[in-house]
Amino acid sequence: MSCDQACRNVTIAALGNAPAAMDTLETWFIDEWPGWYGPDGPGDARQDLEKCLQPGTRLPRCLVALDSGDRPLGTVSLRDTSPGSDLYRGAWLTALLVHRDFRKAGIGAELVAAAERQAKQLGFPEILTATATARSLVLKRDWLLVETLHPETRPLGIYRKTLEAD
């Protein structure tokens, strides 16, 4: 895989409009988060992705970055549950993942921007995320650090962005 061609003309689509991406995303989730989605983990990647396809539900939503040939490059979800959602209710940006071959090309920023737009379209006044790895990305998009959680693994920053009204 090469980012040179793939990272041009990226489109962001709802997973429901790109069902062929499901198998790839499931594999990526298992590879990226084996402690959660791996064989001994408590999560089920396929089930989490399928929840995004349920008609008539506000959340969860899954967005996929696709190249011009509809090959998945990355993904992001909006959910109402995340580490910290017991403290702050609302739309949570979760499962932000750009395949390692396509990182550092702006795809993550495009996915975050698309999630912000989606949350706003759904009527949420703000969007939240808990991250240990995407700090610089969300700060560049004007998210503010609200709190730092200290779970057993590593510190997680909780960030919030107010979504401007039209």
Residue frames relative to the residue before (quaternion, step in Angstrom):
aa qw qx qy qz dx dy dz
M 1.0000 0.0000 0.0000 0.0000 0.00 0.00 0.00
S 0.0939 -0.7849 0.6115 0.0334 3.52 -1.05 0.78
C 0.4209 -0.7105 0.5041 0.2528 3.54 -0.99 0.82
D 0.4864 0.7017 -0.4332 0.2886 3.59 1.13 -0.57
Q 0.7799 0.2953 -0.1573 0.5290 3.58 0.64 -1.07
A 0.6689 0.5512 -0.3071 0.3930 3.58 0.89 -0.97
C 0.7176 0.4783 -0.2626 0.4328 3.57 0.96 -0.81
R 0.5656 0.5341 -0.4053 0.4801 3.57 1.25 0.10
N 0.8392 0.1693 -0.1287 0.5005 3.56 -1.15 0.59
V 0.1960 0.7838 -0.5541 0.2007 3.56 0.90 0.97
T 0.0967 -0.7603 0.6389 0.0660 3.54 -1.05 0.82
I 0.2721 -0.7293 0.6030 0.1746 3.54 -1.19 0.61
A 0.0049 -0.8076 0.5874 -0.0529 3.56 -0.76 1.10
A 0.5355 -0.5627 0.5064 0.3744 3.53 -1.26 0.41
L 0.5970 -0.5817 0.4091 0.3713 3.57 -1.05 0.73
G 0.6166 0.5643 -0.3439 0.4279 3.60 1.04 -0.70
N 0.6966 0.4295 -0.2597 0.5127 3.58 1.21 -0.50
A 0.7420 0.2857 -0.1847 0.5777 3.58 1.32 0.01
P 0.0304 0.8658 -0.4992 0.0150 3.60 0.84 0.97
A 0.5703 0.6000 -0.3844 0.4086 3.60 1.15 -0.45
A 0.6068 0.5725 -0.3491 0.4269 3.60 1.22 -0.37
M 0.4611 0.7328 -0.4252 0.2637 3.60 1.20 -0.44
D 0.6971 0.4745 -0.2939 0.4500 3.61 0.73 -1.00
T 0.6467 0.5176 -0.3170 0.4620 3.57 0.97 -0.85
L 0.6716 0.4931 -0.3026 0.4629 3.59 0.87 -0.92
E 0.6174 0.5403 -0.3467 0.4546 3.59 0.98 -0.77
T 0.6588 0.4989 -0.3025 0.4749 3.60 0.91 -0.90
W 0.6526 0.5157 -0.3166 0.4560 3.58 0.93 -0.88
F 0.6389 0.5272 -0.3324 0.4509 3.61 0.91 -0.86
I 0.6680 0.4977 -0.3001 0.4648 3.58 0.89 -0.92
D 0.6783 0.4891 -0.2889 0.4660 3.60 0.95 -0.87
E 0.7164 0.4687 -0.2534 0.4504 3.58 0.93 -0.92
W 0.8059 0.1608 -0.0505 0.5675 3.57 0.99 -0.85
P 0.0146 -0.8560 0.5168 0.0044 3.62 0.65 1.08
G 0.6074 0.5651 -0.3593 0.4273 3.61 1.09 -0.56
W 0.7195 0.3879 -0.2349 0.5260 3.57 1.18 -0.54
Y 0.8169 0.2730 -0.1120 0.4956 3.57 0.75 -1.09
G 0.5054 0.6646 -0.4212 0.3542 3.60 1.22 -0.15
P 0.7645 -0.4117 0.2424 0.4327 3.58 -1.28 0.13
D 0.7506 0.3595 -0.2131 0.5118 3.60 1.07 -0.60
G 0.5414 0.6422 -0.3897 0.3776 3.58 1.29 0.00
P 0.5737 -0.6267 0.4161 0.3240 3.55 -1.23 0.42
G 0.6511 0.5562 -0.3168 0.4078 3.61 1.20 -0.38
D 0.2159 -0.7325 0.6307 0.1382 3.52 -1.35 0.33
A 0.3424 -0.7864 0.4794 0.1859 3.57 -0.18 1.32
R 0.6591 0.5117 -0.3183 0.4500 3.59 0.84 -0.91
Q 0.6672 0.5010 -0.3013 0.4615 3.58 0.89 -0.93
D 0.6486 0.5118 -0.3268 0.4588 3.60 0.93 -0.83
L 0.6665 0.4843 -0.3053 0.4776 3.60 0.97 -0.79
E 0.6573 0.5181 -0.3163 0.4466 3.60 0.95 -0.83
K 0.5780 0.5823 -0.3802 0.4270 3.60 1.10 -0.57
C 0.6292 0.5470 -0.3248 0.4465 3.58 1.15 -0.61
L 0.6730 0.5072 -0.2867 0.4556 3.59 1.23 -0.33
Q 0.4739 0.6829 -0.4446 0.3338 3.58 1.24 -0.11
P 0.3902 -0.7402 0.4921 0.2403 3.60 -0.64 1.07
G 0.8145 0.3124 -0.2213 0.4358 3.50 -1.21 0.63
T 0.5995 0.5474 -0.3851 0.4389 3.59 1.20 0.10
R 0.4820 -0.6660 0.4932 0.2843 3.54 -1.03 0.81
L 0.7695 -0.0214 0.0494 0.6363 3.55 0.95 -0.96
P 0.5719 -0.1227 -0.8090 -0.0573 1.60 -2.20 1.18
R 0.1928 -0.7255 0.6484 0.1268 3.49 -1.41 0.37
C 0.1227 -0.7747 0.6168 0.0664 3.55 -1.08 0.73
L 0.1353 -0.7739 0.6166 0.0501 3.55 -0.95 0.97
V 0.1702 -0.7889 0.5871 0.0634 3.56 -1.09 0.77
A 0.2949 -0.7074 0.6125 0.1935 3.57 -1.01 0.86
L 0.0704 -0.8109 0.5807 -0.0182 3.55 -0.78 1.11
D 0.4040 -0.6693 0.5540 0.2860 3.55 -1.13 0.60
S 0.7415 -0.4251 0.2711 0.4427 3.59 -1.26 0.04
G 0.6905 0.4326 -0.2789 0.5082 3.60 1.23 -0.32
D 0.5226 -0.6684 0.3722 0.3763 3.58 1.33 0.35
R 0.3933 0.6799 -0.5096 0.3512 3.57 1.12 0.64
P 0.4622 -0.6873 0.4791 0.2907 3.62 -0.85 0.92
L 0.1733 -0.7729 0.6055 0.0776 3.53 -1.11 0.87
G 0.7845 -0.1250 0.1225 0.5949 3.55 1.16 -0.67
T 0.1782 -0.7832 0.5898 0.0838 3.53 -1.33 0.15
V 0.0227 -0.7555 0.6536 0.0392 3.53 -1.34 0.32
S 0.1832 -0.7833 0.5837 0.1105 3.56 -1.14 0.59
L 0.2437 -0.6874 0.6565 0.1926 3.50 -1.38 0.36
R 0.0563 0.7932 -0.6001 0.0868 3.56 -0.77 1.06
D 0.4308 -0.6642 0.5245 0.3132 3.54 -1.28 0.11
T 0.7061 0.3658 -0.2662 0.5448 3.59 1.29 0.09
S 0.1961 0.7274 -0.6298 0.1890 3.51 -1.09 0.90
P 0.6105 -0.4683 0.4156 0.4850 3.61 -1.13 0.12
G 0.7647 0.3118 -0.2571 0.5019 3.58 -0.69 1.10
S 0.5521 0.6375 -0.4033 0.3551 3.59 1.18 -0.31
D 0.5577 0.5665 -0.4057 0.4511 3.57 1.25 -0.13
L 0.6832 0.4626 -0.2675 0.4977 3.58 1.26 -0.42
Y 0.7906 0.1294 -0.0253 0.5980 3.56 1.07 -0.82
R 0.2248 -0.7854 0.5653 0.1141 3.57 -0.68 1.08
G 0.4638 0.6706 -0.5023 0.2879 3.53 -1.16 0.63
A 0.6916 -0.4174 0.3713 0.4578 3.51 -1.28 -0.54
W 0.1284 -0.8028 0.5818 0.0240 3.56 -0.75 1.12
L 0.3360 -0.6911 0.6049 0.2087 3.53 -0.93 0.96
T 0.0746 0.7985 -0.5884 0.1028 3.58 -0.67 1.13
A 0.8314 0.2808 -0.1692 0.4486 3.54 -1.39 0.07
L 0.2262 0.7545 -0.5741 0.2237 3.58 0.91 0.89
L 0.1688 0.7885 -0.5631 0.1806 3.54 -0.56 1.18
V 0.0472 -0.7405 0.6703 0.0123 3.52 -0.89 1.04
H 0.5107 -0.6481 0.4586 0.3301 3.56 -0.80 0.97
R 0.6179 -0.6121 0.3516 0.3461 3.57 -0.95 0.94
D 0.6482 0.5324 -0.3271 0.4351 3.62 1.08 -0.61
F 0.7546 0.3821 -0.1973 0.4956 3.58 1.21 -0.38
R 0.4217 0.7184 -0.4600 0.3074 3.58 1.24 0.20
K 0.7948 0.3034 -0.2616 0.4560 3.52 -1.36 0.46
A 0.5870 0.5611 -0.3770 0.4454 3.58 1.14 0.62
G 0.6317 -0.5682 0.3272 0.4136 3.60 1.25 0.23
I 0.4538 0.7032 -0.4480 0.3144 3.59 1.24 -0.03
G 0.6190 0.5432 -0.3411 0.4534 3.59 1.00 -0.77
A 0.6584 0.4992 -0.3066 0.4726 3.58 0.94 -0.87
E 0.6408 0.5134 -0.3295 0.4661 3.61 1.01 -0.75
L 0.6502 0.5112 -0.3156 0.4651 3.58 1.01 -0.78
V 0.6416 0.5068 -0.3273 0.4737 3.60 0.97 -0.82
A 0.6511 0.5106 -0.3164 0.4640 3.60 0.92 -0.88
A 0.6526 0.5063 -0.3147 0.4677 3.59 0.99 -0.81
A 0.6382 0.5137 -0.3250 0.4724 3.60 1.02 -0.75
E 0.6182 0.5335 -0.3381 0.4679 3.58 1.04 -0.75
R 0.6666 0.4958 -0.2997 0.4690 3.59 0.91 -0.92
Q 0.6464 0.5239 -0.3170 0.4553 3.57 0.97 -0.87
A 0.6511 0.5100 -0.3174 0.4639 3.60 0.92 -0.90
K 0.6494 0.5127 -0.3113 0.4675 3.57 0.98 -0.84
Q 0.6518 0.5129 -0.3090 0.4654 3.61 0.96 -0.87
L 0.6757 0.4819 -0.2845 0.4799 3.57 1.13 -0.66
G 0.5793 -0.6409 0.3410 0.3707 3.57 1.32 0.02
F 0.4534 0.6730 -0.4706 0.3464 3.58 1.19 0.32
P 0.4111 -0.7295 0.4888 0.2448 3.62 -0.88 0.87
E 0.7877 0.0838 -0.0452 0.6086 3.57 1.26 -0.36
I 0.2442 -0.7260 0.6216 0.1641 3.52 -1.37 0.22
L 0.1787 -0.7884 0.5853 0.0634 3.55 -1.09 0.80
T 0.0080 0.7715 -0.6343 -0.0486 3.55 -1.31 0.28
A 0.2029 -0.7210 0.6451 0.1509 3.52 -1.29 0.49
T 0.1494 0.8153 -0.5402 0.1456 3.57 -0.58 1.11
A 0.2466 -0.7263 0.6211 0.1610 3.49 -1.28 0.59
T 0.7697 0.3953 -0.1725 0.4707 3.58 1.21 -0.43
A 0.7459 0.4097 -0.2234 0.4752 3.63 1.08 -0.55
R 0.1933 0.8302 -0.5029 0.1430 3.58 1.21 0.48
S 0.7140 0.4564 -0.2815 0.4503 3.59 0.67 -1.05
L 0.6242 0.5529 -0.3412 0.4339 3.58 1.03 -0.72
V 0.7172 0.4264 -0.2744 0.4781 3.60 0.79 -0.93
L 0.6174 0.5402 -0.3578 0.4461 3.60 1.02 -0.65
K 0.6276 0.5325 -0.3313 0.4612 3.61 1.05 -0.73
R 0.7118 0.4153 -0.2404 0.5129 3.59 1.19 -0.53
D 0.5848 -0.6510 0.3304 0.3536 3.57 1.25 0.57
W 0.3448 0.6836 -0.5506 0.3326 3.57 1.00 0.79
L 0.2786 -0.7633 0.5628 0.1518 3.58 -1.15 0.61
L 0.4628 -0.6532 0.5234 0.2919 3.54 -1.06 0.79
V 0.2132 -0.7914 0.5664 0.0867 3.57 -0.78 1.09
E 0.7864 -0.1197 0.1690 0.5819 3.53 0.91 -0.97
T 0.2389 -0.7344 0.6075 0.1861 3.56 -1.26 0.37
L 0.2324 -0.7561 0.6011 0.1141 3.53 -0.83 1.08
H 0.1994 -0.7820 0.5811 0.1053 3.56 -1.12 0.64
P 0.0061 -0.8080 0.5884 -0.0287 3.58 0.33 1.22
E 0.7414 -0.4266 0.2793 0.4363 3.58 -1.29 0.06
T 0.6851 0.5184 -0.2951 0.4181 3.59 1.01 -0.70
R 0.7280 -0.3077 0.2570 0.5561 3.60 0.42 -1.21
P 0.6400 -0.5424 0.3627 0.4057 3.59 -1.14 0.51
L 0.1632 -0.7628 0.6212 0.0752 3.54 -1.12 0.81
G 0.2636 -0.7421 0.5934 0.1663 3.54 -0.83 0.96
I 0.2212 -0.7275 0.6311 0.1532 3.55 -1.04 0.81
Y 0.0800 -0.8025 0.5909 -0.0201 3.54 -0.72 1.17
R 0.1393 -0.7767 0.6126 0.0451 3.52 -1.21 0.69
K 0.0485 -0.7624 0.6437 0.0452 3.52 -1.19 0.68
T 0.3405 -0.7070 0.5838 0.2082 3.54 -0.87 1.01
L 0.2903 -0.7511 0.5720 0.1563 3.53 -0.92 0.97
E 0.4275 -0.7408 0.4671 0.2243 3.54 -0.54 1.20
A 0.4198 -0.6835 0.5383 0.2585 3.56 -0.99 0.87
D 0.5266 -0.6361 0.4648 0.3194 3.56 -1.16 0.61
